[in-house]
Amino acid sequence: MTVAREGIPFILIALALAAAGYTAALAKRSWPLWLLAFVLTLLCLWVVYFFRDPEREGPRGANLVISPADGRVIDIREVDEPSYLGGRAIRISVFMNVFNVHVNRYPVSGRVEHVHYNEGKFINAAAEKASLENEQMSVGVNTGTQKVLFRQIAGLVARRIVTYSKVGDTAEQGARMGLIRFGSRVDVFVPVGSTIRAQLGQKPQAGVSVLAELPSGPR
């Protein structure tokens, strides 16, 4: 199983703790220490599972907006988006729990024109105000005819947003662009007039599930 490179230090730490547990259990011949070693082994397996990075294939197209994250669609609404789209937009919010794949992927292909980090709070990422108040990283991509913004948002447990994107980069739909550790949320902003294919409660897969179709004409 492939794992995200950002997870390797955590996996090594978990392996070391499990090995130390078994070493102590063998030395002391203590059942409590054997139990501790078993629990540390389960923890190690969970850390590997959390940082899994499966290959993803799915629909691709210039007008398609693919989900950048695994999780559950918790909100779809029209909002103001002044930072990159410069007006009204439709926001689709995908909430990731600790059991979802946390590697994020580009929802569209194009040129990265906007990368902006905001310090903030660490309130529940499922809350509406998290989109404004939580720590977050925003990435805007120009597809050639439309602009799409997606925003990685930290949550209660998440304390580390990783973003590979830089202004001027070429975004490839479905390609890896970062991750957020230990539960979080990703918002996708598409132009008003887009056809929304996501539904509340839907459980999309990053790089696979279609969230929206962009308008055919230029913005």
N, C-alpha and C positions, 0 to 999 in steps of 0.2 A: 504494500500500500504506500503510495506517495504521500509525503507530508510537506506542509509549507515550511520553507527554510527558517522562517521566524520562530517556528515551534521547536527547532532542534535544541536550543539551550534548555528549554523547559523539559523536554523529553530526557535529556542527559541528566538533569537534576533529579527527575523522578526515578530514573534507573539507578542512580547512585544511592538514593534513599532506600529503594527496595533492596539493593544489594547489601547495604549496611544493616538493614533489618534482618536479612537471612544470616549474615555473618554473626550478628549478636545472638540470634536464636540458636545457631549451631554451637556457639561458644558457651552459652549459659544453659542450654537444654531447658528453656523456659517456655511453657505453653503461651503465656501472655505475649512473649516476644515473637513466637510463631504466628500468633494472630495478628500482631502488628505488621509483621512482614507480609502477610497475606493482604492486609488492607492497603499497604504501600504498593503491592503489585497491582491491585485493582486501580489505584490512583494512577499508576504509570500507564496502564492500558487506556484509561480514560483520557489522559493527556495526549497520547498518540492518536486516539480517536478524534479528539477535539481539533487537532491540527491537520487532519486528513485533507488531502487536496486532489480529489478525483478529476480525471479528464472529463470534459463536458463537450458534447456536440448537440446542436439543435438548429432551429430555423435561423436563417441569416438573410438580411436584406437592408437596403438603404433606408427604407421607410419603417422598418421594424425597430422597436425598443425592447431589448431583451432584459430580463431581470438581472440586476447586478449582484443579487444576494439570494441565498436560500432563506427560508423563513415563512412568515405569514403576512399577508396583506392586511394591515390594520386600519388604513385610512386612504380614501380617495376624495380629493376636494380641489376646488379652484381657489388659488391663493395669489397674493402679490409676490413676485420674485424679481426684485429690483437689481440684484447684484450681477446677474449675467443675462437673463432673458429680457430684463428691462420692462417688466409689466406683468400682466396676468398670466398665470400658468396653471396647469393641472398637476397636482402633487400626488404621487403614489408612494405610500410608505410601507416598507417591508421590515418587520420586526424579527430579529434573529435571537433565539434562545441558545443556551449553552450546548444544546445537542445538535444544532445545525452546523453545516459546513460554513466556516467563517471567511473563506477566501472570496474576495469581491472581484467582479469582472466588468469590463466595459459594456455598457448597454447598447452603444452605437459605434460605428466607425467614423473617423474624421480627424480633425486637428484639435489638439488640446489648446484652448485659448485662455482658460481661466483656472487658476489653482489658488485657493485661499483657505487659510487655517484660522479658526476662531477658538480662543480659549473659552472655557465655560464651565458649567456645573456638571454633575454626574447624577441627575435625577433619573427616574425610571424612563427608559427610552421609549416606552409605549405611550407616554403622556404627550398630549398635544404640544405643550410648551417646550418639550425637549428639542423640537425642531429649531427653536429660536435661542434657547438658553444653554443647551449642553455643549460640551467640547465637540468640535466638528471640523471636517475637512470637505470643502466643496471643489468639484472638478467640472468645468464646462467644456463641452465638445461641440464644435461646429461641423455638421455633417456635409456641408456644402450648400444645403438649402434651408436647414433648420438648426436651431441651437437647442441642446439638451444639457441639463445640469443634473448631477447626482451628488448626494451629500452623505458622507459617512458620519454617523452620530454616535458618540460614546454613550454608555448607559450606566446603571447603578454599579455594575461590577467591572465593566470595561474601563481600562485606564491607558490604553495604547492603541492609537489609530495609525496604521501603516499605509502610506500612499506612495506608489511608485511614480505617479504622473508628474510631469513638468510641462510648463508652457512651451509649446512648439513641438511636443511629442506627437507622433501619429498613433491614434487610438484604433485598435482593431477589435471589432465587435466580438465579445466572448472571451477576449484575452484577459489574463490576470492583471489587476491594477492595484491590489493591496488586500488588506484584511483588517478586522477589528477583533481584539482579543476579548473573549469571555462575555458574550451577550451584548447586543447593540441594535442599531437600526440604520437602514439606508433609505433616503428619500430620493425619488426621481422626479424631476420637473420637466414636463413636456409642454409645447405650445398649446394654447387654446385652439380647438379645432381638430386636435388629434383624436383618433378613435381609440377609446380605452377598452382594452380586452381583459384587463385584470378585474377581479371581483373580490369584494370584501370576504375575508376568511380563506381565500385561496392560498395554497402553499406552493409558491413558485420555486424553481431551481435556478441558481445563477448560471447564465450562459445557455439556458435551455428554454425557459418559459417566456412567452411574448406578453409584455405588459401593455403595449400600446402600438398604434400605427401612426406615424407622423403625417401631417398634411402633405399633399403631393407638390404644392406650389411653394415658392420661396417665402420666407417670413418677411 
